[in-house]
């Protein structure tokens, strides 16, 4: 139905992603319903609102571009596709004003960089460098969105999935934590405000949040549920008959999906927010769904659901 979604040329993805982002900015730029915390965030940045939007557009686009790069360099597809990145942009903008998710969206960029390093781990090769880099990027992501810190154990899970046990590799995330403490704690003590710094850092998970309308929330959950069900069978069939590397990559994506779902549950328990922690979950979700979109035998159903979801969210946001 929409074969252009499955094109292996990046031109359609680049144009579509930027048009969707610009449309989101046009809809919400003059929004007068920003909550106080969001005004405080803009004041803290100290930049014109239009510049913040532009920088955030670049961050979201580059994150989606990296998602495409990670997927295309893995063994998930036989050739390059750009559907994963496009789905990411559509999901992010469906939440509402993207400036309301400034910090977790920046955090997502570092989570994708971390995943990129994790998927460079191979069974037969030493991977201390990749594990160290992946751990560093997760900590960078946690700097902007504190709850991302709870994703750090994903590194050990990925090592367990892909590699035989090598204790030096499992030690890398702990070394990264110790190095970060060696910088942060002395700095906080010298400035005599370490508790204030830690409190400000932890509150970063609350500073970027926008209340999604109930109908938009139902559309998002409905789209995820329907496309997940449509994708599940084709992915399972591919998984059964695929090589070991494909299976390990799928298990890594599933592991990240589980960790980010738990992150959403943690966000709900701590801050009583239904959608606040869903932003990191979008990374493994779009990888999983795009796999189903590409391999599904009834692709026109996936395309129809996608069109209905995209058009519905845009109409609701405009109205």
C-alpha positions as CSV (number, residue, x, y, z in Angstrom):
1,X,0.0,0.0,0.0
2,X,2.8,2.4,1.0
3,X,5.8,0.8,-0.6
4,X,7.7,4.1,-0.1
5,X,7.8,3.3,3.6
6,X,10.1,0.4,2.8
7,X,12.3,2.2,0.4
8,X,16.1,1.7,0.8
9,X,16.8,5.2,-0.3
10,X,17.2,7.8,2.5
11,X,15.7,10.8,0.6
12,X,12.1,10.0,1.6
13,X,13.1,9.5,5.3
14,X,15.0,12.8,5.5
15,X,12.2,14.9,3.9
16,X,9.4,13.2,5.8
17,X,11.2,13.4,9.2
18,X,11.9,17.1,8.9
19,X,8.4,17.9,7.6
20,X,6.9,16.1,10.6
21,X,9.2,17.8,13.0
22,X,8.5,21.3,11.5
23,X,4.8,20.6,11.6
24,X,5.0,19.8,15.3
25,X,6.8,23.1,15.9
26,X,4.2,25.0,13.9
27,X,1.4,23.5,15.9
28,X,2.9,24.1,19.3
29,X,5.3,27.1,19.0
30,X,2.7,29.6,20.2
31,X,1.3,27.3,22.8
32,X,0.2,29.3,25.8
33,X,-0.5,26.2,27.9
34,X,3.0,25.4,28.9
35,X,3.3,24.4,32.6
36,X,5.5,26.4,35.0
37,X,8.2,23.7,35.0
38,X,8.6,24.1,31.3
39,X,8.9,27.9,31.5
40,X,11.6,27.4,34.2
41,X,13.4,24.9,31.9
42,X,13.5,27.4,29.0
43,X,14.7,30.1,31.4
44,X,17.5,27.7,32.6
45,X,18.6,27.1,29.0
46,X,18.6,30.9,28.4
47,X,18.0,30.6,24.6
48,X,15.2,31.8,22.4
49,X,12.4,29.3,22.1
50,X,12.8,29.0,18.3
51,X,16.5,28.1,18.8
52,X,15.6,25.5,21.4
53,X,13.1,24.0,18.9
54,X,15.7,23.9,16.1
55,X,18.3,22.2,18.3
56,X,15.8,19.7,19.5
57,X,14.7,19.0,15.9
58,X,18.4,18.2,15.1
59,X,18.6,16.0,18.2
60,X,15.5,14.0,17.3
61,X,16.5,13.7,13.6
62,X,20.0,12.6,14.4
63,X,18.7,10.1,16.9
64,X,16.3,8.7,14.3
65,X,19.2,8.7,11.8
66,X,21.4,6.7,14.3
67,X,18.5,4.2,14.9
68,X,18.4,3.6,11.1
69,X,22.2,3.2,11.1
70,X,22.1,0.7,14.0
71,X,19.4,-1.3,12.4
72,X,20.9,-1.3,9.0
73,X,24.4,-2.4,10.2
74,X,22.9,-5.2,12.2
75,X,21.6,-8.4,10.7
76,X,17.9,-7.5,11.1
77,X,17.4,-6.8,7.4
78,X,19.0,-8.0,4.2
79,X,19.3,-4.5,2.9
80,X,19.0,-1.0,4.3
81,X,15.7,0.5,5.3
82,X,14.7,3.8,7.0
83,X,11.4,2.9,8.5
84,X,12.7,2.6,12.1
85,X,13.8,6.2,12.2
86,X,10.6,7.4,10.6
87,X,8.5,5.5,13.2
88,X,10.6,7.1,15.9
89,X,9.9,10.6,14.7
90,X,6.2,9.9,14.3
91,X,6.0,8.5,17.8
92,X,7.9,11.4,19.4
93,X,5.8,14.0,17.7
94,X,2.5,12.1,18.5
95,X,3.2,12.7,22.2
96,X,2.6,16.5,21.8
97,X,5.0,19.4,22.0
98,X,8.4,17.8,21.8
99,X,10.0,20.6,23.8
100,X,8.1,19.2,26.8
101,X,10.3,16.1,26.5
102,X,13.6,18.0,26.0
103,X,15.7,16.1,28.5
104,X,14.6,12.5,27.8
105,X,14.9,13.1,24.1
106,X,18.5,14.2,24.6
107,X,18.9,11.1,26.8
108,X,17.6,8.9,24.0
109,X,20.4,10.1,21.8
110,X,23.0,8.6,24.2
111,X,21.0,5.4,24.7
112,X,21.1,4.8,20.9
113,X,24.8,5.4,20.9
114,X,25.1,2.9,23.8
115,X,23.0,0.4,21.8
116,X,25.2,0.9,18.8
117,X,28.3,-0.1,20.8
118,X,26.5,-3.1,22.4
119,X,25.5,-4.4,18.9
120,X,29.2,-4.3,17.9
121,X,29.9,-7.0,20.4
122,X,30.6,-10.4,18.8
123,X,31.0,-13.8,20.5
124,X,34.5,-14.5,19.3
125,X,36.1,-11.0,20.0
126,X,37.1,-9.2,23.1
127,X,34.8,-6.3,23.8
128,X,36.1,-4.3,26.7
129,X,36.2,-1.1,24.6
130,X,32.6,-1.5,23.4
131,X,31.3,-2.3,26.9
132,X,33.1,0.7,28.4
133,X,31.8,3.0,25.7
134,X,28.2,1.7,26.1
135,X,28.4,2.2,29.8
136,X,29.7,5.8,29.3
137,X,26.9,6.6,26.9
138,X,24.2,5.3,29.3
139,X,25.6,7.5,32.1
140,X,25.5,10.5,29.7
141,X,21.9,9.6,29.0
142,X,21.3,9.4,32.8
143,X,22.8,12.9,33.2
144,X,20.0,14.4,31.2
145,X,17.2,11.9,32.3
146,X,18.1,10.4,35.7
147,X,15.9,7.3,35.4
148,X,18.1,6.1,32.5
149,X,20.7,5.1,35.1
150,X,18.5,2.0,35.8
151,X,19.2,0.8,32.2
152,X,22.9,0.3,33.1
153,X,22.4,-3.4,34.0
154,X,21.4,-3.9,30.3
155,X,25.1,-4.0,29.5
156,X,25.6,-7.2,31.6
157,X,22.5,-8.8,30.1
158,X,23.8,-8.2,26.6
159,X,27.2,-9.7,27.6
160,X,25.4,-12.7,28.9
161,X,23.4,-13.1,25.7
162,X,26.3,-12.7,23.3
163,X,29.6,-13.5,25.0
164,X,31.1,-16.3,27.1
165,X,31.9,-15.1,30.7
166,X,35.0,-12.9,30.8
167,X,35.1,-11.1,34.2
168,X,37.1,-8.2,33.0
169,X,34.3,-7.3,30.5
170,X,31.7,-7.5,33.3
171,X,33.9,-5.1,35.4
172,X,33.8,-2.3,32.8
173,X,30.4,-0.7,33.9
174,X,31.6,-0.7,37.5
175,X,34.8,1.1,36.5
176,X,32.8,3.7,34.5
177,X,30.6,4.3,37.7
178,X,33.7,4.7,39.8
179,X,35.3,7.1,37.4
180,X,32.1,9.2,37.3
181,X,32.0,9.3,41.1
182,X,35.7,10.3,41.2
183,X,34.7,13.4,39.2
184,X,31.3,14.3,40.7
185,X,31.9,13.7,44.4
186,X,35.0,15.9,44.8
187,X,33.4,18.6,42.7
188,X,30.3,18.6,44.9
189,X,32.3,18.6,48.1
190,X,34.6,21.5,47.0
191,X,31.5,23.5,46.1
192,X,29.7,22.4,49.3
193,X,26.5,21.7,47.4
194,X,26.7,17.9,46.5
195,X,23.2,17.2,48.0
196,X,21.7,20.1,46.0
197,X,23.4,18.8,42.9
198,X,22.1,15.3,43.4
199,X,18.6,16.6,44.1
200,X,18.7,18.7,40.9
201,X,19.9,15.8,38.9
202,X,17.3,13.4,40.2
203,X,14.5,16.0,39.5
204,X,15.6,16.0,35.8
205,X,13.3,13.0,35.3
206,X,10.4,15.3,36.3
207,X,11.4,18.5,34.4
208,X,10.4,17.1,31.0
209,X,6.8,16.0,31.0
210,X,3.7,16.9,29.1
211,X,0.3,15.6,30.0
212,X,-1.0,13.6,27.0
213,X,-4.7,13.9,26.3
214,X,-6.6,10.6,27.1
215,X,-7.6,10.2,23.4
216,X,-4.0,10.6,22.2
217,X,-2.9,8.1,24.8
218,X,-5.5,5.6,23.6
219,X,-4.3,6.1,20.0
220,X,-0.7,5.5,20.9
221,X,-1.5,2.4,22.9
222,X,-3.9,1.2,20.2
223,X,-1.3,1.7,17.5
224,X,1.4,0.0,19.5
225,X,-0.8,-3.0,20.4
226,X,-2.2,-3.5,16.8
227,X,1.2,-3.2,15.1
228,X,2.8,-5.4,17.8
229,X,0.3,-8.1,17.2
230,X,0.7,-7.9,13.4
231,X,4.5,-8.0,13.7
232,X,4.8,-10.7,16.3
233,X,4.1,-13.8,14.1
234,X,6.4,-12.7,11.2
235,X,9.3,-11.9,13.7
236,X,8.8,-15.2,15.5
237,X,8.9,-17.1,12.2
238,X,12.0,-15.3,11.1
239,X,13.6,-15.9,14.5
240,X,13.0,-19.6,14.3
241,X,14.7,-20.1,10.9
242,X,17.4,-17.4,11.3
243,X,21.1,-17.7,12.2
244,X,22.5,-17.3,15.7
245,X,23.6,-13.7,15.2
246,X,20.1,-12.6,14.2
247,X,18.7,-14.4,17.3
248,X,21.2,-12.6,19.6
249,X,20.4,-9.2,18.1
250,X,16.6,-9.8,18.6
251,X,17.3,-10.9,22.2
252,X,19.2,-7.7,22.8
253,X,16.4,-5.6,21.4
254,X,13.9,-7.5,23.6
255,X,16.1,-7.1,26.6
256,X,16.2,-3.3,26.0
257,X,12.5,-3.3,25.6
258,X,12.0,-5.0,28.9
259,X,14.3,-2.6,30.7
260,X,12.6,0.5,29.2
261,X,9.1,-0.9,30.1
262,X,10.4,-1.4,33.7
263,X,11.6,2.2,33.5
264,X,8.0,3.3,32.6
265,X,6.7,1.3,35.5
266,X,9.2,2.9,37.8
267,X,8.2,6.4,36.5
268,X,4.6,5.6,37.2
269,X,5.3,4.3,40.7
270,X,7.6,7.3,41.6
271,X,5.8,10.1,39.9
272,X,2.3,8.7,39.1
273,X,2.6,9.4,35.4
274,X,1.1,7.2,32.8
275,X,3.3,8.2,29.9
276,X,6.3,10.0,31.4
277,X,8.7,7.2,31.1
278,X,7.7,6.0,27.6
279,X,10.3,8.0,25.7
280,X,13.3,5.6,26.1
281,X,10.9,2.7,25.3
282,X,10.5,4.1,21.8
283,X,14.0,3.0,20.8
284,X,13.6,-0.8,21.0
285,X,9.9,-0.5,20.1
286,X,10.5,1.1,16.6
287,X,13.2,-1.5,15.9
288,X,10.8,-4.3,16.7
289,X,7.8,-2.8,14.8
290,X,9.8,-1.9,11.7
291,X,11.0,-5.5,11.6
292,X,7.4,-6.6,11.5
293,X,6.4,-3.9,9.0
294,X,9.1,-5.2,6.6
295,X,8.5,-8.9,7.0
296,X,4.7,-9.0,7.4
297,X,2.8,-10.7,4.6
298,X,-0.2,-8.4,5.0
299,X,1.7,-5.1,4.8
300,X,-1.3,-3.1,3.6
301,X,-2.9,-3.6,7.1
302,X,0.2,-2.2,8.8
303,X,0.3,0.7,6.4
304,X,-3.4,1.4,6.9
305,X,-3.0,1.4,10.7
306,X,0.0,3.7,10.4
307,X,-1.8,6.2,8.2
308,X,-4.9,6.3,10.5
309,X,-2.7,6.8,13.6
310,X,-0.5,9.5,12.0
311,X,-3.5,11.5,10.5
312,X,-5.6,11.1,13.7
313,X,-2.8,12.5,16.0
314,X,-2.2,15.4,13.7
315,X,-5.9,16.3,13.5
316,X,-6.3,16.1,17.3
317,X,-3.2,18.3,17.9
318,X,-4.4,20.9,15.4
319,X,-7.8,21.0,16.9
